[in-house]
Amino acid sequence: MIKTIFLKVINMSITASVVICAVIFIRWLFRKQPKIYSYILWSMVLFRLLCPVSISLNTSVFNIFSPATVNNGQIEYSIPSEGISPFTEPENSSDEKTNIDVIYNTEEIPIVSADTQIIISENNAPTENIIVHTEKPKTDFLHIASIIWLIGGIYILFNNLISIIDIKDILKNSKYVRRNIYSNEIIPTAFIMGIVNPKIYIPENLTDEQQEYVLMHEEIHIKRKDYLFKLLGFVAVCIHWFNPLVWLAYRLAENDMEMSCDEAVVKDLGVKGKAGYSQTLLSISVPKNNQYAMHLAFGEGETKSRIVNVLNFKKPGVKYVAVIGIVTVVAAVCLMFNPSKKTLPSVAFSKPPIILSIVVLPQPLGPSNVKNSFLLIVRLIPFR
């Protein structure tokens, strides 16, 4: 079962990787535009990372990928799931050559090595013994990869849960300010904690002006439900942690989230508030190694890039907004839907398979005596 789930995750991750590359390119085209549009684009990546099914359309970008097929609303690729098996079939160069030794009229079962199967006819007093040599079992790398994937995801989740427990211990001594706002003398920056009733925690040493900027920023996060978006992004990272593009997407989406929130604050403050807001960003920025994955902090992200973005921010004109909106809609139509021209082909042999042997073994192998036991062996080898 774990291999089946892992294969589905790999298919989803491949699809999401295509979307990530497309979003990074569009993001580069939008680099001088408000970050809210780039932030919206990352929702397509999140959809592909978490939702295994989608609707099929002719406009999907995945129609150009020949290996891609659609099965029950899921995009699947040519992953050798069946080829990575504990056992492999013997290779036959022709129909006439098989790895079979036949012994006639033997009274005693011969002793054989561990890599040999002895198949005896159904008759208790056999007149014919068929010895079929098989290959030794091979390592099931897909199963090993599935176990590693599961352990890695659990480790990332467990590690962040421990950090949240540590933060909650620190927040026990927080002071109530008003509404959902609390202050704490230990925390270095402001952040949001909670999902159902999110609370804002701010450092105690903030000036009134800094506190105003910080609260405006955090309240916009709450209004837009950004804390839910980041939580879902963290879940996606836990599932697709083996894909480096997912980590890159998570970091870029986080930066776009923070920058778009900065822009919303500056839009309300006006040009005069840019300097004070930028100074607040600089004074309570958080080092990267102290940033946590599951909650929003005011000083998160690339501080230098955020300050530059705030100082250069200009409200776009109507024409620019219309063009960007059209590009965003077109990108969503092309990236969020499955291809429609391909369906999953039925698995069939080019020629019918040959039944090599269907026999019953009435006794275990041994040098002399025979005990009662039964073993049914069926081997199918397709023509190549």
GUVO-698494 format. One record per residue (C-alpha): x, y, z. Coordinates in steps of 0.5 Angstrom, whole numbers, padded with zeros to 4 digits, always signed. Layout:
BEGIN
XYZ...
END
This chain:
BEGIN
+0000+0000+0000+0006+0005+0002+0009+0004-0005+0002+0006-0009+0001+0012-0004+0009+0014-0006+0008+0013-0013+0002+0017-0013+0006+0023-0009+0011+0022-0015+0006+0023-0020+0004+0029-0016+0011+0032-0015+0012+0031-0023+0006+0035-0025+0007+0040-0019+0015+0041-0021+0012+0043-0028+0007+0048-0025+0013+0051-0021+0018+0052-0027+0012+0056-0030+0010+0060-0024+0018+0062-0023+0018+0064-0030+0011+0068-0030+0014+0071-0023+0020+0074-0027+0016+0077-0032+0012+0080-0026+0018+0082-0022+0017+0090-0022+0009+0089-0021+0006+0088-0014+0007+0082-0011+0000+0080-0010+0000+0077-0017+0006+0073-0016+0003+0071-0009-0004+0068-0013+0000+0064-0018+0003+0060-0012-0004+0058-0010-0004+0054-0017+0003+0050-0014-0001+0049-0008-0007+0046-0011-0002+0041-0015+0002+0039-0009-0004+0037-0005-0010+0035-0010-0009+0029-0014-0015+0030-0019-0017+0035-0023-0021+0037-0029-0019+0035-0036-0019+0041-0041-0016+0042-0048-0012+0048-0046-0008+0044-0041+0000+0045-0042+0000+0038-0040-0002+0036-0047+0005+0037-0050+0008+0032-0045+0007+0025-0049+0009+0021-0043+0003+0024-0039-0003+0020-0039-0010+0021-0035-0013+0016-0030-0019+0017-0026-0017+0025-0026-0010+0024-0024-0004+0025-0029+0001+0019-0029+0007+0018-0032+0012+0013-0034+0014+0011-0028+0017+0004-0027+0013+0001-0021+0012-0006-0024+0019-0006-0026+0022-0005-0020+0020-0012-0017+0023-0017-0012+0024-0022-0017+0025-0022-0025+0023-0026-0030+0028-0030-0034+0030-0027-0040+0029-0032-0046+0033-0030-0053+0028-0035-0057+0021-0039-0056+0025-0045-0056+0030-0044-0050+0028-0044-0043+0031-0045-0037+0028-0052-0036+0032-0059-0034+0027-0065-0035+0029-0071-0031+0025-0078-0033+0024-0084-0029+0027-0082-0022+0026-0085-0016+0029-0080-0011+0029-0072-0011+0035-0069-0012+0038-0064-0008+0039-0057-0011+0041-0050-0009+0037-0045-0006+0036-0041-0013+0033-0047-0016+0025-0049-0016+0023-0057-0017+0017-0058-0019+0014-0065-0019+0007-0067-0023+0001-0068-0019+0002-0075-0019+0004-0078-0012+0009-0083-0016+0012-0078-0021+0015-0081-0027+0017-0074-0029+0021-0068-0025+0022-0061-0028+0027-0057-0025+0026-0050-0026+0032-0045-0025+0030-0038-0023+0034-0032-0021+0035-0030-0014+0031-0025-0011+0033-0017-0012+0032-0011-0008+0026-0008-0008+0028-0001-0009+0022+0002-0009+0019+0000-0003+0026+0002+0001+0025+0009-0003+0018+0009+0000+0020+0008+0007+0025+0013+0007+0020+0018+0004+0015+0016+0010+0021+0017+0015+0023+0024+0012+0016+0027+0012+0015+0025+0019+0021+0027+0022+0020+0034+0019+0013+0034+0022+0016+0032+0029+0021+0037+0029+0017+0043+0027+0012+0041+0032+0017+0041+0038+0019+0048+0036+0012+0050+0037+0011+0047+0043+0018+0051+0045+0014+0057+0043+0008+0056+0047+0012+0055+0053+0015+0062+0052+0008+0065+0050+0005+0063+0057+0008+0069+0060+0005+0074+0055+0001+0080+0057-0006+0082+0054-0006+0088+0050-0013+0088+0047-0017+0084+0042-0013+0078+0040-0006+0082+0041-0001+0080+0046+0006+0083+0048+0012+0079+0050+0019+0081+0053+0022+0075+0050+0020+0074+0043+0025+0078+0038+0019+0080+0033+0011+0080+0032+0008+0074+0029+0001+0070+0029+0000+0064+0033-0007+0060+0032-0011+0057+0027-0019+0058+0029-0018+0064+0033-0011+0067+0031-0007+0071+0036-0002+0077+0035+0004+0077+0039+0009+0083+0039+0015+0085+0043+0014+0089+0049+0020+0094+0047+0016+0097+0041+0015+0104+0040+0008+0106+0039+0010+0108+0031+0013+0101+0030+0007+0097+0034+0002+0101+0029+0006+0098+0023+0007+0091+0026-0001+0091+0027-0003+0093+0021+0002+0088+0017-0001+0082+0022-0008+0084+0021-0008+0084+0014-0005+0077+0014-0011+0075+0018-0016+0078+0014-0013+0074+0008-0012+0068+0012-0005+0067+0010-0004+0063+0016-0008+0058+0013-0004+0058+0006+0003+0057+0010+0000+0052+0014-0002+0048+0007+0005+0050+0004+0008+0046+0010+0004+0040+0009+0006+0040+0002+0013+0041+0004+0012+0035+0009+0009+0030+0003+0014+0033-0002+0020+0034+0002+0025+0030-0003+0023+0035-0009+0028+0041-0008+0023+0045-0013+0018+0044-0007+0023+0047-0002+0024+0053-0007+0017+0054-0008+0016+0055-0001+0021+0060+0000+0019+0064-0006+0012+0064-0004+0013+0066+0003+0017+0072+0000+0012+0074-0004+0006+0073+0001+0010+0078+0006+0012+0083+0000+0005+0083-0002+0003+0084+0005+0008+0090+0006+0005+0093+0000-0002+0093+0002+0001+0097+0009+0004+0102+0005-0002+0103+0000-0006+0105+0006+0000+0109+0010+0002+0113+0003+0009+0115+0001+0010+0118+0008+0010+0112+0011+0015+0108+0007+0021+0110+0011+0018+0109+0018+0016+0102+0016+0022+0100+0012+0026+0102+0019+0021+0098+0023+0023+0092+0018+0030+0093+0019+0030+0093+0027+0026+0087+0028+0028+0082+0022+0029+0075+0024+0035+0071+0022+0033+0065+0017+0035+0060+0022+0030+0062+0027+0024+0062+0022+0019+0057+0023+0015+0054+0018+0008+0054+0021+0007+0061+0023+0007+0068+0020+0012+0073+0023+0013+0080+0021+0021+0080+0020+0021+0074+0016+0023+0073+0009+0029+0077+0005+0029+0083+0009+0033+0087+0004+0029+0085-0001+0023+0087+0003+0025+0094+0004+0027+0095-0003+0020+0093-0005+0017+0097+0000+0021+0103-0002+0020+0102-0010+0013+0100-0009+0008+0104-0014+0001+0103-0015+0000+0100-0022-0005+0103-0027-0011+0100-0029-0008+0098-0036-0003+0094-0032-0008+0091-0028-0012+0088-0033-0006+0085-0037-0003+0082-0031-0010+0079-0029-0011+0076-0036-0004+0073-0036-0006+0070-0029-0013+0067-0031-0009+0064-0037-0004+0061-0033-0009+0058-0028-0013+0055-0034-0007+0052-0037-0003+0050-0031-0009+0047-0026-0013+0043-0031-0011+0036-0034-0009+0034-0041-0015+0031-0045-0013+0028-0051-0009+0022-0047-0012+0017-0043-0009+0011-0040-0008+0005-0044-0010-0002-0042-0004-0006-0040-0004-0012-0045+0002-0016-0048+0003-0016-0056+0003-0023-0056-0001-0028-0051+0003-0030-0045+0005-0037-0045+0004-0041-0039+0011-0044-0037+0008-0049-0031+0002-0050-0027+0004-0056-0022+0003-0058-0015+0009-0060-0011+0006-0066-0006+0012-0066-0002+0018-0061+0001+0025-0063-0002+0030-0067+0001+0035-0072+0000+0031-0078+0002+0024-0079+0005+0018-0075+0003+0013-0071+0007+0006-0069+0005+0005-0061+0003+0003-0058-0003+0005-0052-0007+0002-0049-0013+0007-0045-0018+0004-0041-0023+0009-0038-0028+0007-0033-0034+0012-0031-0039+0010-0026-0044+0013-0026-0051+0018-0020-0052
END
